[in-house]
């Protein structure tokens, strides 16, 4: 396993959602021994690291993002010994391991909060964000919760409100208190000492709040006024992304820099000023190593969209480093999300892999993405996700992308568990099982392996410069590398054929079955693409 301090640059990171990867205990929920048993499969993809969603002790009101003990494993997932075994096996296979750190808030069952809510003068009374009601008894300000309703809940013992940006059972920690910062840094040290290679920092811009508790202004985007969730109707200028956050990021970086080859990637939950915040949080060498972008997790699917997001990041954050993804545990799977732009689900899945793995920056893949997995249709009685229950049916929640990994099409519950899983395995997902794709050269799985191998072996993709080609929609043209060793990546983002003319010497390194390069003519069929080796200074392209 590489000890390169900058291993994370251009890395391909595979996200594992532990509840849904592999159940070894027969309770219908995935666990750490189950993950360990499947690590050879993960390594076979050619990825550099795994990102493990939370496995800490938790009442699971938000599926582990409500932590009741930061330094222990929830029995649902196993033990600390199981965690250590997972780390050891990952390292044996050459895989780095990064873990989620949910520092902005805890569970209401965390001992810190249980002590804090007892009185206004105990040792931890100021560890959470408490505020007096307004004269009429209403909450201190207009801040909403991401999950619906007010971000303030009343506590009768203290006769005060406490802040929660998410569920009422997820109270926000008070980062203005230095003791809180110190305690959280010790949590990170605990896991660094256990051998983790880094952290994915959940809601990294939610740590600090405005001390004056000023109201947020309305979002001036007209579309926001028609949002399903009222949270989107505000500009969250005071409830998150405060300037004090920078000093704490620098303390975190000082801690991680004390260990060899460790990294931090921050999830920046910001829609109005995303590039600005990511630039600020990754500036220089003393803050985050990378910022995790939400920019490609939505519905837009056009050359202009992808180009604008990549150019926007590198122009707005020249000292920063991005981490791109098309799917994760919080959004609809991209094959389903972009289906209307595809000739078929497989065509979208394979093209998306070629495109994402050609982008400059680091890459996150979400479990099952390498199978072309689609969103599961979840019925209301099957829901477990709080916002899905709150906003049904206009928003169906996140359960559809969190259903179990399907290992075997014929095995009960897809080979995930011998018991009924916590979320169902349905027929459309079972059809995209690992065993149905292993050994097939034309499978989505085979293409992911080939594309990851190309990314890692071709120097133009592994750290090379980039630049876009001016081509009309729906064709995306991207140069990687410079000079004679460059790679021209061309993608037809539509289900209709496009024909391109090349002027200069070109050799196809990778292409879809819907692409045909014949001399100076490149035919890109529905969702076709071609990665062409050529001299960036001598090869030009235009749409015929």
C-alpha positions as CSV (number, residue, x, y, z in Angstrom):
1,X,0.0,0.0,0.0
2,X,1.4,3.4,-1.0
3,X,2.5,5.8,1.7
4,X,2.6,8.7,-0.7
5,X,1.4,11.7,1.2
6,X,-0.7,12.8,-1.8
7,X,-2.2,9.4,-2.6
8,X,-5.7,11.1,-2.5
9,X,-5.0,13.2,-5.6
10,X,-6.7,11.6,-8.6
11,X,-7.7,8.7,-6.3
12,X,-10.8,6.6,-7.1
13,X,-12.7,6.1,-3.8
14,X,-15.4,3.5,-3.4
15,X,-18.2,4.4,-1.0
16,X,-19.6,1.6,1.1
17,X,-22.9,2.0,2.9
18,X,-22.5,-0.6,5.7
19,X,-26.1,-1.3,6.3
20,X,-26.5,-2.5,2.7
21,X,-23.2,-4.1,1.6
22,X,-23.1,-7.6,3.2
23,X,-24.8,-9.1,6.2
24,X,-22.8,-11.8,8.0
25,X,-24.9,-12.2,11.1
26,X,-28.2,-13.0,9.6
27,X,-30.2,-10.1,11.0
28,X,-30.9,-8.4,7.7
29,X,-28.5,-5.5,8.2
30,X,-25.0,-5.3,6.7
31,X,-22.0,-5.3,9.1
32,X,-18.3,-5.0,9.3
33,X,-17.4,-8.7,9.0
34,X,-19.6,-8.8,5.9
35,X,-17.7,-5.9,4.4
36,X,-14.4,-7.5,5.2
37,X,-15.5,-10.7,3.5
38,X,-16.2,-8.7,0.3
39,X,-13.0,-6.6,0.2
40,X,-11.4,-8.8,-2.5
41,X,-14.2,-7.8,-4.8
42,X,-13.7,-4.1,-4.0
43,X,-10.0,-4.5,-4.6
44,X,-10.7,-6.2,-7.9
45,X,-12.3,-3.0,-9.2
46,X,-8.9,-1.3,-9.1
47,X,-10.0,1.5,-6.7
48,X,-7.5,3.2,-4.3
49,X,-9.6,3.5,-1.2
50,X,-12.9,2.8,0.5
51,X,-15.1,5.4,2.3
52,X,-17.1,3.8,5.0
53,X,-20.4,5.6,6.0
54,X,-21.0,5.7,9.8
55,X,-20.7,2.6,11.9
56,X,-20.5,4.3,15.3
57,X,-22.9,3.6,18.2
58,X,-26.2,5.2,17.4
59,X,-30.0,4.9,18.0
60,X,-30.2,4.9,14.1
61,X,-32.8,7.7,13.9
62,X,-30.9,8.9,10.9
63,X,-29.2,5.6,10.0
64,X,-26.0,6.3,12.0
65,X,-25.6,10.0,11.3
66,X,-26.9,10.5,14.8
67,X,-23.9,9.3,16.9
68,X,-24.3,8.4,20.6
69,X,-20.7,7.3,21.1
70,X,-17.9,8.5,18.7
71,X,-15.3,6.0,19.8
72,X,-17.3,2.7,19.7
73,X,-18.9,0.6,17.0
74,X,-22.6,0.0,17.1
75,X,-23.4,-3.6,17.9
76,X,-25.5,-3.7,14.7
77,X,-22.3,-3.5,12.8
78,X,-19.9,-5.5,15.1
79,X,-17.1,-4.5,17.4
80,X,-14.0,-2.5,17.5
81,X,-12.1,-5.8,16.9
82,X,-14.2,-6.2,13.7
83,X,-13.2,-2.7,12.7
84,X,-9.6,-3.3,13.3
85,X,-9.8,-6.5,11.2
86,X,-11.4,-4.5,8.4
87,X,-8.6,-1.9,8.5
88,X,-6.0,-4.6,8.4
89,X,-7.5,-6.5,5.6
90,X,-8.1,-3.4,3.5
91,X,-4.4,-2.5,4.0
92,X,-3.3,-6.0,3.0
93,X,-5.2,-5.6,-0.3
94,X,-3.7,-2.2,-0.9
95,X,-6.8,-0.2,-0.1
96,X,-6.8,3.0,2.0
97,X,-9.8,3.4,4.4
98,X,-11.5,6.6,5.2
99,X,-14.4,7.0,7.6
100,X,-17.3,9.3,8.0
101,X,-17.0,11.8,10.8
102,X,-20.3,13.4,11.8
103,X,-19.0,16.2,14.0
104,X,-21.6,19.0,13.5
105,X,-24.2,17.2,15.7
106,X,-24.7,14.2,17.9
107,X,-27.6,12.0,18.9
108,X,-29.8,13.3,21.7
109,X,-28.8,10.1,23.4
110,X,-25.1,11.0,23.5
111,X,-24.0,11.4,27.1
112,X,-22.8,15.0,26.3
113,X,-26.3,16.1,25.4
114,X,-27.9,14.2,28.2
115,X,-25.7,16.1,30.6
116,X,-26.1,19.4,28.8
117,X,-29.9,19.4,28.9
118,X,-30.1,18.8,32.7
119,X,-29.4,22.5,33.7
120,X,-27.9,25.8,32.5
121,X,-24.9,25.6,34.7
122,X,-23.5,22.0,34.5
123,X,-20.1,21.2,33.0
124,X,-21.5,20.6,29.5
125,X,-24.3,23.2,29.6
126,X,-22.6,25.2,26.8
127,X,-21.6,22.2,24.6
128,X,-24.8,22.5,22.5
129,X,-26.5,25.5,21.0
130,X,-29.1,26.7,23.5
131,X,-31.2,29.9,23.2
132,X,-34.1,31.5,25.0
133,X,-37.5,31.7,23.4
134,X,-38.9,35.0,22.0
135,X,-41.3,36.8,24.3
136,X,-44.3,35.0,22.7
137,X,-42.6,31.6,23.3
138,X,-41.7,31.1,19.6
139,X,-38.2,29.9,18.5
140,X,-35.3,32.3,18.6
141,X,-35.2,32.8,14.9
142,X,-36.5,31.6,11.5
143,X,-33.9,28.9,10.9
144,X,-35.4,25.7,9.4
145,X,-34.3,22.1,9.7
146,X,-33.1,20.3,6.6
147,X,-35.5,17.5,7.4
148,X,-38.5,19.8,7.8
149,X,-40.0,22.1,10.4
150,X,-38.1,24.5,12.7
151,X,-34.4,23.9,13.5
152,X,-35.3,24.6,17.1
153,X,-36.8,22.2,19.7
154,X,-38.0,23.2,23.1
155,X,-36.5,21.5,26.2
156,X,-38.7,21.8,29.2
157,X,-36.0,21.2,31.8
158,X,-33.8,24.1,30.7
159,X,-36.8,26.2,29.5
160,X,-34.8,26.9,26.4
161,X,-34.6,25.8,22.7
162,X,-31.8,23.8,21.3
163,X,-30.6,23.9,17.7
164,X,-30.8,21.0,15.3
165,X,-30.1,21.4,11.6
166,X,-31.5,18.0,11.0
167,X,-33.7,15.8,13.2
168,X,-34.9,17.0,16.6
169,X,-32.9,14.0,17.9
170,X,-29.7,15.4,16.3
171,X,-28.8,18.4,18.5
172,X,-26.0,20.7,17.1
173,X,-22.8,21.0,19.0
174,X,-21.6,24.5,20.0
175,X,-18.3,24.9,18.2
176,X,-17.8,28.3,19.7
177,X,-16.9,26.4,22.9
178,X,-13.2,25.4,22.8
179,X,-13.8,22.4,24.9
180,X,-16.1,21.0,22.2
181,X,-13.4,21.5,19.6
182,X,-10.8,19.8,21.8
183,X,-13.1,16.8,22.4
184,X,-13.8,16.3,18.7
185,X,-10.2,16.5,17.8
186,X,-9.6,13.7,20.3
187,X,-12.3,11.7,18.6
188,X,-10.4,12.0,15.3
189,X,-7.1,11.1,17.0
190,X,-8.7,8.0,18.4
191,X,-9.5,6.7,14.8
192,X,-6.1,7.9,13.4
193,X,-4.4,5.8,16.1
194,X,-6.5,2.8,14.9
195,X,-5.0,3.2,11.4
196,X,-7.7,5.0,9.3
197,X,-6.2,6.8,6.4
198,X,-8.5,9.8,6.5
199,X,-12.0,11.3,7.1
200,X,-15.0,12.2,5.0
201,X,-16.3,15.1,7.0
202,X,-20.1,15.2,7.0
203,X,-21.7,18.6,6.7
204,X,-18.4,20.3,7.2
205,X,-19.8,23.8,6.8
206,X,-22.4,23.3,9.4
207,X,-20.0,23.4,12.4
208,X,-20.5,27.0,13.4
209,X,-23.6,29.2,13.7
210,X,-24.0,32.9,13.9
211,X,-23.5,33.9,17.6
212,X,-26.2,36.6,17.2
213,X,-28.7,34.1,15.9
214,X,-29.8,36.5,13.1
215,X,-32.6,35.4,10.8
216,X,-31.7,34.0,7.5
217,X,-32.9,36.0,4.5
218,X,-35.1,34.5,1.8
219,X,-33.5,32.8,-1.2
220,X,-34.0,35.1,-4.2
221,X,-34.1,32.3,-6.7
222,X,-37.7,32.2,-7.9
223,X,-37.7,28.5,-8.3
224,X,-37.0,28.1,-4.5
225,X,-40.4,29.4,-3.7
226,X,-41.9,26.3,-5.3
227,X,-39.6,23.8,-3.5
228,X,-41.0,20.7,-1.8
229,X,-38.9,21.4,1.2
230,X,-39.2,25.0,2.8
231,X,-35.5,24.7,3.7
232,X,-34.7,25.5,0.1
233,X,-36.6,28.8,0.4
234,X,-33.9,30.5,2.5
235,X,-30.4,31.7,2.0
236,X,-28.7,30.1,5.0
237,X,-26.3,32.9,5.6
238,X,-26.4,32.8,9.4
239,X,-27.2,29.2,10.3
240,X,-24.1,27.7,8.7
241,X,-20.9,28.5,6.8
242,X,-19.6,30.9,9.3
243,X,-16.1,32.5,9.1
244,X,-15.0,30.8,12.4
245,X,-15.1,27.5,10.6
246,X,-11.7,28.2,9.0
247,X,-9.7,28.2,12.2
248,X,-11.2,24.9,13.2
249,X,-10.4,23.3,9.8
250,X,-6.8,24.5,10.4
251,X,-6.8,22.7,13.8
252,X,-8.0,19.5,12.1
253,X,-5.4,19.8,9.4
254,X,-2.6,20.2,12.0
255,X,-3.9,17.0,13.7
256,X,-4.0,14.9,10.5
257,X,-0.6,16.3,9.4
258,X,0.9,14.7,12.5
259,X,0.3,11.3,10.9
260,X,1.7,10.0,7.7
261,X,-0.3,10.0,4.5
262,X,-3.7,11.0,6.0
263,X,-6.4,13.1,4.3
264,X,-9.7,14.9,4.9
265,X,-12.4,15.4,2.3
266,X,-15.2,17.8,3.3
267,X,-18.9,17.5,2.3
268,X,-19.8,21.1,1.6
269,X,-23.6,21.4,1.9
270,X,-24.1,24.7,0.2
271,X,-26.1,25.4,-3.0
272,X,-25.8,29.2,-3.4
273,X,-22.0,29.7,-2.9
274,X,-20.7,26.2,-3.3
275,X,-17.5,27.1,-5.4
276,X,-16.7,30.0,-3.1
277,X,-16.9,27.9,0.0
278,X,-15.0,24.9,-1.5
279,X,-12.3,27.3,-2.6
280,X,-12.0,28.8,0.9
281,X,-12.0,25.5,2.7
282,X,-9.2,24.0,0.5
283,X,-7.1,27.1,0.1
284,X,-3.4,26.7,0.8
285,X,-2.0,23.6,2.6
286,X,-3.5,24.1,6.0
287,X,-7.2,23.3,5.5
288,X,-9.1,20.5,3.9
289,X,-7.2,18.3,1.3
290,X,-10.3,18.1,-0.9
291,X,-13.9,19.3,-1.1
292,X,-16.7,16.9,-2.0
293,X,-18.8,18.4,-4.7
294,X,-22.6,18.2,-5.0
295,X,-22.6,19.8,-8.4
296,X,-23.0,16.5,-10.4
297,X,-25.6,14.9,-8.1
298,X,-28.6,16.6,-9.6
299,X,-30.7,16.2,-12.8
300,X,-28.7,18.4,-15.3
301,X,-27.1,16.3,-18.0
302,X,-25.5,18.5,-20.6
303,X,-22.0,19.3,-21.9
304,X,-22.4,22.9,-20.6
305,X,-23.3,21.7,-17.1
306,X,-20.3,19.4,-16.7
307,X,-18.0,21.9,-18.3
308,X,-19.2,24.8,-16.1
309,X,-18.8,22.9,-12.9
310,X,-15.3,21.7,-13.6
311,X,-14.1,25.1,-15.0
312,X,-15.9,26.8,-12.1
313,X,-14.1,24.9,-9.5
314,X,-10.6,25.2,-10.9
315,X,-11.0,28.9,-11.7
316,X,-12.7,29.6,-8.4
317,X,-10.4,27.4,-6.3
318,X,-7.1,27.3,-8.1
319,X,-5.3,26.0,-4.9
320,X,-8.1,23.5,-4.1
321,X,-8.8,20.0,-5.2
322,X,-12.2,18.6,-6.1
323,X,-13.8,15.2,-5.5
324,X,-16.5,14.4,-8.1
325,X,-19.3,11.8,-7.9
326,X,-22.5,11.1,-9.8
327,X,-24.2,9.0,-7.0
328,X,-24.1,8.6,-3.3
329,X,-26.3,7.5,-0.3
330,X,-28.3,10.8,-0.4
331,X,-29.5,11.1,-4.0
332,X,-31.3,9.1,-6.7
333,X,-28.9,6.8,-8.5
334,X,-27.6,8.5,-11.6
335,X,-28.7,5.8,-14.1
336,X,-32.3,6.4,-13.1
337,X,-31.8,10.2,-12.7
338,X,-30.5,10.6,-16.3
339,X,-32.5,7.8,-17.9
340,X,-34.3,10.2,-20.3
341,X,-31.0,11.1,-21.9
342,X,-30.0,7.5,-22.6
343,X,-30.5,5.0,-25.3
344,X,-30.6,2.4,-22.5
345,X,-29.7,2.0,-18.8
346,X,-26.5,0.2,-19.7
347,X,-25.6,2.9,-22.2
348,X,-26.0,5.7,-19.6
349,X,-24.1,3.6,-17.0
350,X,-21.1,3.0,-19.2
351,X,-21.0,6.5,-20.6
352,X,-21.2,7.9,-17.1
353,X,-18.3,5.8,-16.0
354,X,-16.1,6.9,-19.0
355,X,-17.0,10.5,-18.4
356,X,-16.6,10.6,-14.6
357,X,-13.3,8.7,-14.7
358,X,-12.0,11.1,-17.3
359,X,-12.6,14.2,-15.2
360,X,-9.7,16.0,-13.4
361,X,-9.8,15.6,-9.7
362,X,-10.5,12.7,-7.4
363,X,-13.5,10.4,-7.9
364,X,-16.0,8.8,-5.6
365,X,-18.0,5.8,-6.7
366,X,-21.0,4.6,-4.8
367,X,-21.5,0.8,-4.2
368,X,-23.5,-0.8,-7.0
369,X,-22.7,2.0,-9.4
370,X,-20.2,-0.3,-11.1
371,X,-23.1,-2.6,-11.9
372,X,-25.2,0.1,-13.5
373,X,-27.5,-0.2,-10.5
374,X,-30.8,1.7,-10.7
375,X,-33.0,3.3,-8.1
376,X,-35.3,1.0,-6.2
377,X,-39.0,1.8,-6.2
378,X,-39.8,2.1,-2.5
379,X,-43.4,2.0,-1.3
380,X,-44.5,4.2,1.6
381,X,-44.9,1.3,4.0
382,X,-41.3,0.3,3.2
383,X,-39.7,3.7,4.0
384,X,-37.2,4.2,6.8
385,X,-35.9,7.6,5.8
386,X,-37.3,10.5,7.9
387,X,-37.4,13.2,5.2
388,X,-39.0,10.6,2.8
389,X,-41.8,10.0,5.3
390,X,-42.2,13.8,6.0
391,X,-42.3,14.9,2.3
392,X,-44.0,11.9,0.7
393,X,-45.0,11.5,-2.2
394,X,-43.3,14.6,-3.8
395,X,-40.0,13.5,-2.2
396,X,-39.6,9.8,-1.6
397,X,-36.5,10.0,0.5
398,X,-33.1,8.3,0.2
399,X,-34.1,4.7,0.7
400,X,-34.3,4.0,-3.0
401,X,-30.5,4.4,-3.4
402,X,-29.7,2.6,-0.2
403,X,-31.2,-0.9,-0.9
404,X,-28.8,-3.9,-0.5
405,X,-26.0,-4.7,-2.8
406,X,-27.0,-7.6,-5.0
407,X,-24.3,-10.3,-5.2
408,X,-26.3,-13.1,-6.7
409,X,-29.4,-13.0,-8.9
410,X,-30.7,-16.4,-7.9
411,X,-29.9,-16.3,-4.2
412,X,-32.5,-15.2,-1.7
413,X,-32.3,-11.5,-1.0
414,X,-29.7,-11.2,-3.7
415,X,-27.0,-12.9,-1.6
416,X,-26.9,-10.0,0.7
417,X,-28.5,-11.7,3.7
418,X,-30.2,-15.0,4.7
419,X,-32.8,-12.9,6.5
420,X,-35.3,-10.3,5.3
421,X,-33.2,-7.2,4.6
422,X,-33.9,-3.9,6.3
423,X,-34.8,-2.6,2.8
424,X,-36.1,-4.8,0.0
425,X,-34.2,-6.3,-2.9
426,X,-36.5,-6.1,-5.9
427,X,-36.4,-7.7,-9.3
428,X,-34.9,-4.8,-11.4
429,X,-32.0,-4.5,-9.0
430,X,-31.5,-8.3,-8.8
431,X,-31.1,-8.4,-12.5
432,X,-27.9,-6.2,-12.1
433,X,-26.2,-8.6,-9.7
434,X,-22.4,-9.1,-9.5
435,X,-22.6,-12.8,-10.6
436,X,-24.6,-11.9,-13.7
437,X,-21.8,-9.5,-14.8
438,X,-18.6,-11.3,-13.7
439,X,-16.8,-12.8,-16.7
440,X,-18.8,-10.8,-19.3
441,X,-16.7,-8.5,-21.4
442,X,-19.8,-6.4,-22.3
443,X,-21.0,-5.8,-18.8
444,X,-21.0,-2.5,-16.9
445,X,-18.8,-4.1,-14.3
446,X,-16.2,-5.0,-16.9
447,X,-16.2,-1.5,-18.2
448,X,-15.7,0.1,-14.8
449,X,-12.7,-2.2,-14.2
450,X,-11.2,-1.3,-17.6
451,X,-11.8,2.4,-17.2
452,X,-10.3,2.5,-13.7
453,X,-7.3,0.7,-15.0
454,X,-6.9,3.1,-17.9
455,X,-7.2,6.1,-15.5
456,X,-4.5,4.7,-13.3
457,X,-2.1,3.7,-16.1
458,X,-2.4,6.7,-18.5
459,X,-0.5,9.7,-17.3
460,X,-2.9,12.1,-19.0
461,X,-5.7,10.9,-16.8
462,X,-3.6,10.5,-13.7
463,X,-2.9,14.1,-12.8
464,X,-2.8,15.5,-16.3
465,X,-3.9,19.0,-17.2
466,X,-7.3,19.5,-18.7
467,X,-9.1,21.7,-21.2
468,X,-12.5,21.7,-22.9
469,X,-13.1,21.8,-26.6
470,X,-15.8,24.2,-27.9
471,X,-18.4,21.8,-29.4
472,X,-22.1,22.2,-29.7
473,X,-24.6,20.3,-27.5
474,X,-24.9,17.5,-26.9
475,X,-21.2,16.7,-27.4
476,X,-18.8,17.2,-24.6
477,X,-15.1,17.4,-25.6
478,X,-12.4,17.2,-22.9
479,X,-8.6,17.2,-23.3
480,X,-6.5,15.5,-20.6
481,X,-2.8,16.0,-20.6
482,X,-0.6,18.1,-22.9
483,X,1.4,17.8,-26.1
484,X,1.8,14.5,-27.9
485,X,0.8,12.4,-24.9
486,X,-2.6,14.0,-24.5
487,X,-6.0,12.2,-24.6
488,X,-9.1,13.7,-26.2
489,X,-12.3,12.5,-24.6
490,X,-15.5,12.9,-26.6
491,X,-19.0,12.1,-25.4
492,X,-22.3,12.2,-27.1
493,X,-24.7,13.0,-24.3
494,X,-27.9,12.0,-26.2
495,X,-29.7,9.0,-27.6
496,X,-29.3,10.3,-31.2
497,X,-26.2,9.8,-33.3
498,X,-23.6,12.5,-33.8
499,X,-20.8,12.6,-36.4
500,X,-17.5,14.4,-35.8
501,X,-14.6,15.2,-38.1
502,X,-11.0,15.0,-36.8
503,X,-8.1,16.8,-38.3
504,X,-4.8,15.2,-37.3
505,X,-3.5,11.8,-36.3
506,X,-5.9,10.0,-33.9
507,X,-5.9,6.5,-32.2
508,X,-8.8,5.3,-30.1
509,X,-7.7,4.0,-26.7
510,X,-11.2,3.3,-25.3
511,X,-14.6,3.6,-26.9
512,X,-18.2,2.5,-26.5
513,X,-19.8,-0.1,-28.8
514,X,-21.8,2.8,-30.3
515,X,-18.6,4.6,-31.5
516,X,-16.7,4.1,-34.7
517,X,-13.5,5.9,-35.6
518,X,-12.7,5.6,-39.4
519,X,-9.8,7.7,-40.3
520,X,-10.9,11.3,-39.8
521,X,-14.5,10.5,-39.1
522,X,-15.8,9.6,-35.7
523,X,-19.4,8.3,-35.5
524,X,-20.8,8.6,-32.0
525,X,-24.0,6.5,-31.8
526,X,-26.5,6.9,-28.9
527,X,-24.5,7.8,-25.8
528,X,-21.4,6.9,-27.7
529,X,-18.0,8.1,-26.6
530,X,-14.4,7.7,-27.6
531,X,-11.1,8.4,-25.8
532,X,-8.5,9.3,-28.4
533,X,-4.7,9.5,-28.1
534,X,-3.4,12.4,-30.1
535,X,-1.3,15.5,-30.0
536,X,-3.2,18.3,-28.3
537,X,-1.4,20.9,-30.4
538,X,-2.1,19.2,-33.7
539,X,-5.5,17.4,-33.4
540,X,-8.7,19.3,-33.9
541,X,-12.3,18.2,-33.9
542,X,-15.7,19.6,-35.1
543,X,-19.2,18.3,-35.3
544,X,-20.3,17.6,-38.9
